[in-house]
Every structure is written in C-alpha cells, then in structure tokens.
C-alpha cells in the first residue's frame, strides 16, 4: 500500500511517498483533517507559514495518538523572507506555532516574494541567506531535511553550487497537463526529489472528459489516475483534502497505468484556466 512506502532523500531521511496537502484548509478545521488522515494511515503532512494553519496542523499531529517520530511534517519559510536573521526567526516561529520540537522538512516557499513572483529577479543572494539559516537549523537538530519550492533551474543551480547541502526536494506544481519535465530531470540528476502539489490541478482535471474515460477503463477515479501518474513519474504527490472519504480514495492506488496511457497523459493539453485559483501566482505564472 502506498501509505507504507517511502522515498529516501539524498541526506538519508526517509519520506512517505504520499502526503496530505493542507493549503486552504482553515486553521480551526485542519487539526481534525490531520487526525483523520493519520487514522486512515497517512504519515506525511504538508503545511506552510503562508497557509496560516501551522497551529492546527501541529495540534492534529500531537493529538493523533501516533508517535511523533512516525509522522513526517513539512512546513515552508514564507516567500517574502530573504535574509538570514528573518529566516532564523521564522524557523523558530514555525516550531513554536506547530508546538513541535523539530520539523522533518522545511523548505523555501518561493525564490521570489509572491508579489513579484517570476519577475526576472531570482534573488540569488537572499535565497542563499535563507538557505544558510536552514542549514544551521538542520545542524542544530531543529530540522531533519531542507529543500525548496517553486524553484526554476537557475534557482536550483544557485543553491547547488553555493550551499553546503543540496536541496533534498523541490516542491512544484506538477500534474497531467502541466508536467515540467526539464525541471524534473534537472532535479533528478542532482538527487533532488520532486514533490508535486495540486496533482489534480486544483480540481480542474475532475471535469475533463478524456480523464474521465481513462479512469472508467481502469475502474478508478480521476483523482486516483492523477495521483498514480505522479507516482509513476517518481514524484511525490501532495493531494489536498479535508474529506476522509477522499483521503482513503486518494491512497487506494493498487493499479498501474499502462506505458501507452502514461504517454498520453504526458502529452495532455496544457491547462490554461485554474478557475478560482488563477489569481495565485503559481497558477497564473507557470514554468
């Protein structure tokens, strides 16, 4: 079962192959979502400072009834932070808000602040400052692994060439209809695991008739096809839901997409409209 499977990061840390995304789950409701996920068998929970729900995620982890060392928790340094002192304070702030002694993975949420996302300025020096704070926190035992998110090739190269430790992961938008293969290959060549957020394209693919036809042939849901697609590419999908039935379904992946169907999915038409999420930079300005 996929919930029992792990990847091994470049630094030797093992990370569950499937995670629960918590973006846009309210802080007052996320603790129950986390407890439900852990009860179902999830052992990987993803949050961020920007989500505003670290407190609830931490509560859910602490009150789940499962030992802390069995649960992998990821959070992210806010995209606007680009200096060492602020990053150091934000790491400690996340630990306090989560109510945890350590975080399993902490990543830089974006190479640019959201207000200037992909504006042409890669903020190389600022990202190296944040990276140095993450490296120091890792050495201090506050973080088990460190990584990045939404980093393009130049951003990755900056950290790889100038940091003391390579990123363990790059968490990016990746799904059927938007799979940045060049970036994924670049990460893979450097032993960087690619995590796929919004693997169902923020729900957009659930309305796709071609995806529905393929899912019917396999006797599964569209969401299951989407998540399985990511896994077969060697990615780590992070589907977001607060619905326990969807959590169970998303983790029921005991089927394999054929080589021919994988090729069809790889060449699927690019998605241009993410509906109510289009105003978020990661959906409006893509790779």
C-alpha positions as CSV (number, residue, x, y, z in Angstrom):
1,X,0.0,0.0,0.0
2,X,1.4,3.4,-1.0
3,X,0.9,4.8,2.5
4,X,3.5,2.3,3.7
5,X,6.0,3.2,1.0
6,X,8.8,5.8,1.3
7,X,11.4,7.6,-0.8
8,X,14.9,8.1,0.6
9,X,16.1,11.7,0.3
10,X,19.7,12.5,-0.6
11,X,20.6,13.0,3.1
12,X,19.3,9.6,4.0
13,X,16.0,10.8,5.5
14,X,13.0,8.6,4.6
15,X,9.9,10.4,3.4
16,X,6.4,8.8,2.8
17,X,5.6,8.6,-0.9
18,X,2.2,10.3,-0.5
19,X,1.4,13.3,1.6
20,X,-1.6,15.3,2.7
21,X,-1.7,18.8,1.5
22,X,-3.4,21.4,3.7
23,X,-3.4,24.6,1.6
24,X,-6.7,26.5,2.1
25,X,-7.8,24.3,5.0
26,X,-8.8,26.6,7.8
27,X,-6.7,26.6,10.9
28,X,-9.8,25.8,13.0
29,X,-10.6,22.7,10.9
30,X,-7.2,21.4,9.9
31,X,-6.4,19.6,13.2
32,X,-9.4,17.2,12.6
33,X,-8.3,16.8,9.0
34,X,-4.8,15.8,10.1
35,X,-6.2,13.4,12.7
36,X,-8.5,11.8,10.1
37,X,-5.6,11.4,7.7
38,X,-3.3,9.9,10.3
39,X,-6.1,7.5,11.4
40,X,-6.5,6.4,7.8
41,X,-2.8,5.7,7.6
42,X,-1.2,8.9,6.2
43,X,2.2,9.7,7.8
44,X,3.1,12.8,5.8
45,X,1.5,16.2,6.4
46,X,2.4,19.3,4.4
47,X,1.8,22.9,5.6
48,X,3.4,26.3,5.3
49,X,3.7,29.6,7.2
50,X,1.7,31.2,4.4
51,X,-1.2,28.8,4.9
52,X,-1.9,30.2,8.3
53,X,-2.7,26.8,9.7
54,X,0.5,25.6,11.3
55,X,-1.1,25.8,14.7
56,X,-3.9,23.4,13.8
57,X,-1.6,21.1,11.9
58,X,0.6,20.8,15.0
59,X,-2.4,20.2,17.2
60,X,-3.5,17.4,14.8
61,X,-0.1,15.7,14.9
62,X,0.2,16.0,18.7
63,X,-3.3,14.7,19.4
64,X,-3.3,11.9,16.7
65,X,-2.4,9.1,19.1
66,X,0.5,8.2,16.8
67,X,4.1,8.7,18.0
68,X,5.7,11.9,16.7
69,X,8.6,10.1,15.1
70,X,6.2,8.1,12.9
71,X,4.8,11.3,11.3
72,X,6.6,13.4,8.7
73,X,5.8,17.1,8.9
74,X,6.8,19.6,6.3
75,X,6.5,23.4,6.5
76,X,7.8,26.3,4.5
77,X,9.6,29.6,5.1
78,X,7.4,32.5,3.9
79,X,8.3,33.6,0.3
80,X,8.8,37.2,1.5
81,X,11.7,36.3,3.8
82,X,15.1,36.8,2.1
83,X,17.6,37.4,4.9
84,X,19.4,35.2,7.4
85,X,18.0,36.8,10.6
86,X,14.4,36.8,9.5
87,X,14.7,33.2,8.3
88,X,16.2,32.1,11.6
89,X,13.3,33.8,13.4
90,X,10.7,32.2,11.1
91,X,12.1,28.7,11.6
92,X,11.9,29.1,15.4
93,X,8.4,30.7,14.9
94,X,7.1,27.7,13.0
95,X,8.4,25.3,15.7
96,X,6.6,27.3,18.3
97,X,3.4,27.6,16.3
98,X,3.4,23.9,15.4
99,X,4.2,23.0,19.0
100,X,6.9,20.6,17.8
101,X,10.5,20.1,18.8
102,X,11.6,19.6,15.3
103,X,10.3,19.7,11.7
104,X,11.1,16.8,9.3
105,X,11.4,19.0,6.2
106,X,11.5,22.8,5.9
107,X,11.6,24.5,2.5
108,X,11.9,27.9,1.0
109,X,8.4,28.5,-0.3
110,X,9.4,30.5,-3.4
111,X,12.5,32.1,-4.8
112,X,10.7,35.4,-5.0
113,X,8.1,37.1,-2.8
114,X,4.6,36.3,-4.1
115,X,4.0,40.0,-5.1
116,X,7.0,39.7,-7.6
117,X,6.8,36.0,-8.5
118,X,8.9,35.2,-11.5
119,X,9.6,38.9,-12.3
120,X,13.0,38.1,-13.7
121,X,15.0,38.7,-10.4
122,X,16.0,35.4,-8.9
123,X,17.0,36.9,-5.5
124,X,20.1,34.7,-5.5
125,X,21.8,36.3,-2.5
126,X,18.6,36.4,-0.5
127,X,17.9,32.8,-1.1
128,X,21.4,31.8,-0.1
129,X,20.9,33.7,3.2
130,X,17.7,31.8,3.9
131,X,19.4,28.6,2.8
132,X,22.2,29.2,5.3
133,X,19.6,29.7,8.1
134,X,18.1,26.4,7.1
135,X,21.5,24.6,7.0
136,X,22.2,26.0,10.5
137,X,18.9,24.9,11.9
138,X,19.4,21.4,10.4
139,X,22.8,21.2,12.1
140,X,21.2,22.2,15.3
141,X,18.6,19.4,15.1
142,X,15.6,21.6,14.6
143,X,15.1,20.3,11.0
144,X,15.8,16.8,9.7
145,X,15.9,17.8,6.0
146,X,15.7,21.0,4.0
147,X,14.6,21.9,0.5
148,X,12.9,24.4,-1.8
149,X,9.7,25.0,-3.7
150,X,8.8,26.6,-7.0
151,X,12.5,26.9,-7.9
152,X,13.4,27.0,-11.5
153,X,16.7,25.7,-12.9
154,X,18.7,28.9,-12.2
155,X,17.4,29.0,-8.6
156,X,18.3,25.3,-8.1
157,X,21.8,25.8,-9.5
158,X,22.4,28.8,-7.2
159,X,21.8,26.6,-4.1
160,X,23.5,23.5,-5.5
161,X,26.7,25.5,-6.4
162,X,26.8,27.8,-3.4
163,X,25.2,25.9,-0.5
164,X,26.9,23.4,1.8
165,X,24.0,21.0,1.4
166,X,21.9,20.3,-1.8
167,X,18.2,20.7,-1.5
168,X,16.5,17.4,-0.6
169,X,13.3,18.3,-2.5
170,X,11.9,20.8,-4.9
171,X,8.1,21.1,-4.4
172,X,6.5,22.3,-7.7
173,X,3.2,22.5,-9.5
174,X,3.1,19.2,-11.5
175,X,0.1,17.3,-12.8
176,X,-1.4,16.0,-16.1
177,X,-1.4,18.9,-18.4
178,X,1.5,20.7,-16.6
179,X,4.5,18.5,-16.1
180,X,7.8,20.4,-16.4
181,X,9.9,17.5,-17.5
182,X,13.1,19.5,-18.0
183,X,13.0,20.8,-14.4
184,X,12.1,17.4,-13.1
185,X,15.1,15.9,-15.0
186,X,17.4,18.6,-13.7
187,X,16.4,17.8,-10.1
188,X,16.7,14.1,-10.6
189,X,20.2,14.4,-12.0
190,X,21.1,16.2,-8.7
191,X,19.5,13.7,-6.4
192,X,16.6,16.1,-5.6
193,X,13.2,14.6,-5.1
194,X,10.4,16.4,-6.8
195,X,7.2,16.8,-4.9
196,X,4.0,17.5,-6.9
197,X,1.5,19.9,-5.3
198,X,-2.0,20.2,-6.8
199,X,-1.7,16.8,-8.6
200,X,-5.3,17.1,-9.6
201,X,-4.8,20.6,-11.0
202,X,-6.8,22.3,-8.2
203,X,-9.8,20.1,-9.2
204,X,-9.6,21.2,-12.9
205,X,-8.9,17.7,-14.2
206,X,-12.0,16.3,-12.4
207,X,-14.1,18.0,-15.2
208,X,-12.0,16.6,-18.1
209,X,-13.9,14.1,-20.2
210,X,-10.8,12.4,-21.5
211,X,-9.6,11.8,-18.0
212,X,-13.0,10.5,-17.1
213,X,-12.9,8.0,-19.9
214,X,-9.5,6.7,-18.9
215,X,-10.5,6.5,-15.2
216,X,-13.5,4.4,-16.2
217,X,-11.3,2.0,-18.1
218,X,-9.2,1.4,-15.0
219,X,-12.2,1.4,-12.7
220,X,-10.9,4.2,-10.6
221,X,-11.5,7.9,-10.0
222,X,-9.9,10.7,-12.0
223,X,-8.1,11.8,-8.8
224,X,-6.6,8.3,-8.5
225,X,-5.4,8.4,-12.1
226,X,-3.8,11.8,-11.5
227,X,-2.0,10.8,-8.3
228,X,-0.9,7.5,-9.8
229,X,0.5,9.4,-12.8
230,X,2.8,11.4,-10.4
231,X,3.9,8.3,-8.6
232,X,4.8,6.5,-11.8
233,X,7.0,9.5,-12.8
234,X,8.8,9.2,-9.5
235,X,7.2,12.3,-8.0
236,X,5.8,12.7,-4.5
237,X,2.1,13.8,-4.8
238,X,0.5,16.0,-2.2
239,X,-3.3,15.9,-2.8
240,X,-5.2,18.3,-0.6
241,X,-8.5,17.4,1.1
242,X,-10.3,17.6,4.4
243,X,-12.7,14.8,3.4
244,X,-11.8,11.4,4.9
245,X,-13.5,9.6,2.0
246,X,-11.3,11.4,-0.5
247,X,-8.3,10.7,1.7
248,X,-9.0,7.0,1.5
249,X,-9.7,7.0,-2.2
250,X,-6.5,9.1,-2.9
251,X,-4.4,6.5,-1.2
252,X,-6.0,3.5,-2.9
253,X,-3.6,3.2,-5.8
254,X,-3.1,-0.5,-6.3
255,X,-3.2,-0.3,-10.1
256,X,-0.7,0.6,-12.8
257,X,-1.2,3.0,-15.7
258,X,0.0,1.4,-18.9
259,X,3.0,2.7,-20.8
260,X,0.7,3.9,-23.7
261,X,-1.6,5.7,-21.3
262,X,1.3,7.3,-19.5
263,X,2.5,8.7,-22.8
264,X,-1.0,10.1,-23.5
265,X,-1.0,11.7,-20.1
266,X,2.5,13.2,-20.5
267,X,1.4,14.9,-23.7
268,X,-2.0,16.1,-22.5
269,X,-3.1,19.5,-23.5
270,X,-1.8,22.3,-21.2
271,X,-4.3,23.6,-18.7
272,X,-4.9,27.4,-19.1
273,X,-7.7,28.0,-16.6
274,X,-7.5,27.1,-12.9
275,X,-10.7,28.8,-12.0
276,X,-10.7,30.5,-8.6
277,X,-7.0,29.7,-8.2
278,X,-5.9,31.6,-11.3
279,X,-5.1,34.7,-9.2
280,X,-2.5,32.8,-7.2
281,X,0.9,33.4,-8.8
282,X,1.8,29.7,-9.0
283,X,-1.2,29.1,-11.2
284,X,-1.1,32.3,-13.2
285,X,2.6,32.4,-13.9
286,X,3.9,28.9,-14.6
287,X,7.1,27.3,-15.8
